[in-house]
Amino acid sequence: MSTTTATLTEHFIEHGRYLRGWSDKTIRTYRQNLATLHAANIGPLTRASLKQFVVGLQKRGLTPGGINVRLRSINSFLTWLHEEGHTPDRVRVRLLPDPPKPITPISDVEIRRLLTFRPTRSWQRRTWTLVLLLLDTGLRLSEALGLDRDHVDLHNCLIRVRGKGNRERLVPISLECRKRLYVLLKDTTTTPVFATSSGRRVTSRNGYRAIKRTCHAAGVSGRHIHPHAFRHCFAVT
């Protein structure tokens, strides 16, 4: 390579940001995963050196799933290096076997508890509406939290969602979900649909925590209760 790996990484990130529409969250993921590779200081990126890199991750006690998350980012970087002429050969790292773990579904009883829950505090009402939206549409948490007021068409029961790759799509909502969104929006003036008391958009981390707390208050708890579980629930119902 004629350029330092750090500089090439920045060019790769710019390519993803401006040509592929990567979100800030996607960029952070690539930076973190590629930083693991750079910190290993394995020298030229060959099949042999990359195999040793994987062995090093295994010795550190990382799970196959955790290693594969890093390897997917690294493989994307390796492909870009070859396509841009920085490496003569296209090198890829084989993912580790990682049998899918059985998913514990949200039960019908738990769904009824969530639907009939009556929140008492403002943050709880906001979070309960978020939970109902996730159950109703199958949105990713980041997609739901990225909604602005002008993305919500209550008259036609539609929301405009910006998803992966910065692509927009229209998603229908139920009449019941429309009611909850209407109540939430009429009591606020913030641009984000899901905003803090100071008017700032709720972050994914804080949204995750609030969902766990609200679900617990509704009598629904356990490791299987998390934002993506609502997406699974939507997919199978």
C-alpha positions as CSV (number, residue, x, y, z in Angstrom):
1,M,0.0,0.0,0.0
2,S,1.3,3.5,-0.9
3,T,-0.8,5.2,1.9
4,T,-1.0,4.6,5.6
5,T,-3.7,2.3,6.8
6,A,-5.1,5.2,9.0
7,T,-5.5,7.4,5.9
8,L,-7.0,4.7,3.9
9,T,-9.5,4.0,6.6
10,E,-10.6,7.7,6.5
11,H,-11.0,7.5,2.7
12,F,-13.1,4.3,3.2
13,I,-15.3,6.1,5.8
14,E,-15.7,9.1,3.4
15,H,-16.7,6.7,0.6
16,G,-19.4,5.2,2.8
17,R,-20.6,8.5,4.1
18,Y,-20.9,10.3,0.8
19,L,-21.5,7.6,-1.7
20,R,-23.4,5.0,0.2
21,G,-25.2,7.2,2.7
22,W,-24.0,5.6,5.9
23,S,-25.5,6.9,9.1
24,D,-23.4,8.2,12.0
25,K,-24.2,5.0,13.8
26,T,-22.9,2.9,10.9
27,I,-19.7,5.0,10.7
28,R,-19.1,4.5,14.4
29,T,-19.4,0.8,14.0
30,Y,-16.9,0.7,11.1
31,R,-14.5,2.9,13.1
32,Q,-14.6,0.7,16.2
33,N,-14.2,-2.5,14.3
34,L,-11.4,-1.3,12.1
35,A,-9.7,0.2,15.1
36,T,-9.5,-3.4,16.5
37,L,-7.6,-4.4,13.3
38,H,-5.3,-1.5,13.4
39,A,-4.5,-1.9,17.1
40,A,-3.4,-5.5,16.4
41,N,-0.6,-4.1,14.1
42,I,-0.5,-7.3,12.0
43,G,1.5,-5.7,9.1
44,P,0.5,-6.4,5.5
45,L,-3.1,-7.5,5.2
46,T,-2.7,-11.1,3.9
47,R,-4.7,-14.2,4.4
48,A,-2.1,-15.5,6.8
49,S,-1.9,-12.4,8.9
50,L,-5.6,-12.0,9.1
51,K,-6.0,-15.6,10.3
52,Q,-3.6,-14.8,13.1
53,F,-5.6,-11.7,13.9
54,V,-8.7,-13.9,14.3
55,V,-6.8,-16.3,16.5
56,G,-5.8,-13.4,18.6
57,L,-9.4,-12.3,19.1
58,Q,-10.3,-15.9,20.1
59,K,-7.6,-15.9,22.7
60,R,-9.0,-12.7,24.1
61,G,-12.2,-14.6,24.8
62,L,-14.4,-12.9,22.2
63,T,-17.5,-15.0,21.1
64,P,-17.8,-16.1,17.4
65,G,-20.7,-13.6,17.0
66,G,-18.6,-10.8,18.4
67,I,-15.7,-11.7,16.2
68,N,-17.9,-11.9,13.1
69,V,-19.2,-8.4,13.7
70,R,-15.7,-7.2,13.4
71,L,-14.9,-9.4,10.4
72,R,-17.8,-8.1,8.4
73,S,-16.5,-4.6,8.7
74,I,-13.0,-5.7,7.9
75,N,-14.2,-7.6,4.8
76,S,-16.0,-4.5,3.5
77,F,-12.7,-2.5,4.0
78,L,-10.7,-5.2,2.3
79,T,-13.1,-5.3,-0.7
80,W,-12.9,-1.5,-1.0
81,L,-9.1,-1.6,-0.9
82,H,-9.0,-3.9,-3.8
83,E,-11.7,-2.1,-5.8
84,E,-9.8,1.2,-5.3
85,G,-6.5,-0.3,-6.5
86,H,-4.7,-0.3,-3.1
87,T,-4.2,-4.1,-3.1
88,P,-3.6,-6.4,-6.0
89,D,-5.8,-9.2,-4.7
90,R,-9.1,-9.2,-3.1
91,V,-8.6,-10.8,0.4
92,R,-11.4,-11.9,2.6
93,V,-11.6,-13.4,6.1
94,R,-13.9,-16.4,6.5
95,L,-16.5,-15.9,9.2
96,L,-16.5,-18.3,12.2
97,P,-19.3,-20.8,12.6
98,D,-21.9,-19.2,14.8
99,P,-25.2,-21.3,15.0
100,P,-28.1,-18.9,15.6
101,K,-29.4,-19.0,19.2
102,P,-33.1,-19.7,19.7
103,I,-35.1,-16.6,20.0
104,T,-37.4,-16.4,23.0
105,P,-40.6,-14.7,21.7
106,I,-42.7,-12.2,23.5
107,S,-45.7,-14.1,24.6
108,D,-49.4,-13.1,24.0
109,V,-49.8,-12.4,27.7
110,E,-46.8,-10.0,27.7
111,I,-48.2,-8.2,24.6
112,R,-51.6,-7.8,26.3
113,R,-49.8,-6.4,29.4
114,L,-48.0,-3.8,27.2
115,L,-51.1,-2.9,25.3
116,T,-53.2,-2.4,28.5
117,F,-50.5,-0.6,30.5
118,R,-51.4,2.9,31.6
119,P,-48.3,5.1,32.1
120,T,-48.4,7.8,34.7
121,R,-45.3,9.9,34.0
122,S,-44.5,11.9,30.9
123,W,-41.3,10.0,30.0
124,Q,-43.3,6.8,30.6
125,R,-46.1,7.9,28.2
126,R,-43.5,8.8,25.6
127,T,-41.8,5.5,25.9
128,W,-45.0,3.5,25.9
129,T,-46.0,5.2,22.7
130,L,-42.6,4.2,21.3
131,V,-43.1,0.6,22.3
132,L,-46.5,0.5,20.7
133,L,-45.0,2.0,17.5
134,L,-42.3,-0.6,17.4
135,L,-44.9,-3.4,17.9
136,D,-47.2,-1.9,15.3
137,T,-44.6,-1.3,12.5
138,G,-41.6,-3.5,13.1
139,L,-39.3,-0.4,12.9
140,R,-35.8,-0.5,14.2
141,L,-35.3,1.6,17.3
142,S,-33.0,4.1,15.5
143,E,-35.7,4.5,12.8
144,A,-38.4,5.3,15.3
145,L,-36.3,7.7,17.2
146,G,-35.3,9.4,14.0
147,L,-38.9,10.4,13.3
148,D,-39.7,14.1,13.1
149,R,-43.2,15.6,13.3
150,D,-43.4,16.2,9.6
151,H,-42.7,12.5,9.0
152,V,-46.0,11.6,10.6
153,D,-49.2,11.7,8.4
154,L,-52.0,11.1,10.8
155,H,-54.7,11.7,8.2
156,N,-53.5,8.9,6.0
157,C,-52.0,6.7,8.8
158,L,-48.5,6.8,7.3
159,I,-45.1,7.6,8.6
160,R,-42.0,8.4,6.5
161,V,-39.0,6.5,7.8
162,R,-35.4,6.9,6.9
163,G,-33.7,3.5,7.2
164,K,-30.4,1.9,6.3
165,G,-28.5,3.5,3.5
166,N,-30.4,6.7,4.2
167,R,-33.3,5.3,2.1
168,E,-36.8,6.5,2.8
169,R,-39.9,4.4,2.9
170,L,-43.6,4.9,3.8
171,V,-44.8,2.7,6.6
172,P,-48.5,2.3,7.5
173,I,-49.7,2.5,11.1
174,S,-52.8,1.2,12.7
175,L,-55.7,3.4,14.0
176,E,-54.8,2.6,17.6
177,C,-51.1,3.6,17.0
178,R,-52.4,6.8,15.3
179,K,-54.3,7.6,18.5
180,R,-51.2,7.3,20.6
181,L,-49.1,9.4,18.3
182,Y,-51.8,12.0,18.1
183,V,-51.9,12.3,21.9
184,L,-48.1,12.5,22.1
185,L,-47.8,15.1,19.5
186,K,-50.6,17.4,20.6
187,D,-49.0,17.8,24.0
188,T,-45.6,18.8,22.6
189,T,-44.0,21.2,20.2
190,T,-40.7,19.6,19.6
191,T,-39.4,18.7,16.1
192,P,-38.5,15.1,17.1
193,V,-41.5,12.9,17.8
194,F,-39.6,11.3,20.7
195,A,-37.9,14.1,22.6
196,T,-36.6,14.6,26.1
197,S,-38.0,17.2,28.4
198,S,-35.4,19.7,27.0
199,G,-36.6,19.0,23.5
200,R,-33.6,17.0,22.3
201,R,-34.0,13.8,20.4
202,V,-34.0,10.6,22.6
203,T,-30.8,8.7,21.9
204,S,-30.8,5.0,21.1
205,R,-29.0,4.2,24.4
206,N,-31.5,6.2,26.5
207,G,-34.4,4.9,24.5
208,Y,-33.3,1.3,25.2
209,R,-33.1,1.9,28.9
210,A,-36.4,3.7,29.0
211,I,-38.1,0.8,27.1
212,K,-36.7,-1.8,29.6
213,R,-37.9,0.3,32.6
214,T,-41.4,0.9,31.1
215,C,-41.8,-2.8,30.1
216,H,-40.8,-3.7,33.7
217,A,-43.4,-1.3,35.1
218,A,-46.0,-3.1,32.8
219,G,-45.0,-6.5,34.3
220,V,-43.0,-7.5,31.3
221,S,-39.3,-8.2,31.9
222,G,-36.5,-10.6,31.1
223,R,-33.5,-10.8,28.8
224,H,-35.8,-11.4,25.8
225,I,-37.4,-8.0,26.2
226,H,-35.5,-5.4,24.1
227,P,-36.3,-3.1,21.2
228,H,-35.4,-5.6,18.5
229,A,-37.6,-8.2,20.1
230,F,-40.6,-6.1,19.0
231,R,-39.3,-6.3,15.4
232,H,-39.2,-10.1,15.7
233,C,-42.7,-10.0,17.2
234,F,-44.0,-8.0,14.3
235,A,-42.3,-10.3,11.7
236,V,-44.1,-13.4,13.0
237,T,-47.5,-12.0,13.7
